[in-house]
Amino acid sequence: MRQLKLSKAFTLMEPGPVVLVTTHDGQKDNIMTISWTMVMDFTPVFAITTGEWNHSFAALRKNRECVIAIPTVDMLDKVVGIGTCSGADTDKFAKFKLTPLQSKFVTSPLIKECLANIECKVIDIVKKHNIVVLEGLAAYIDTARKEKRMVHAVGDGTFIVDGRKIDRRKMMASKLPSGV
């Protein structure tokens, strides 16, 4: 993977893909599937919704860091599988044959098989709504990866897959930050 300019990290999340979030609790790595994501601004600030029901939440709250890994459609069965078992009794990296990669700024690992990864620190937890606000520290994208289509959860066990990319940059130029 090559480093992606951090100021462009929001472009990885703008479409609202289903993501994998890695954590490290001091002893082991874990992965959780999250379909509730949000870009907060044209900056590397994101939000995910999770809470006590997810085994990874304790590590996320305690260590205040994670990695948002963005999978593609060819990984959908692994993404669903990760979301339907618990890290309390399952080594999800081993079970789903995923490769953890060392991060630069956090102890949570990147996922080699994903299209992109964003190292993050927790800057706020809005307990009332189970919203975890994250600030991106570094972003990476695998430009050599052939499959780039992301998946979006409908919420009923079905998913929408990205289709054709349509360019309207000229029309939106006045609203986009410079350099994007």
Helices and strands as residue ranges (DSSP letters): E 2-4, G 6-8, H 10-13, E 19-24, E 29-34, E 37-39, E 45-49, H 56-63, E 65-70, G 73-75, H 76-83, H 92-95, E 100-101, E 110-111, E 116-126, G 127-129, E 131-141, E 151-153, E 159-161, H 169-172, G 173-175
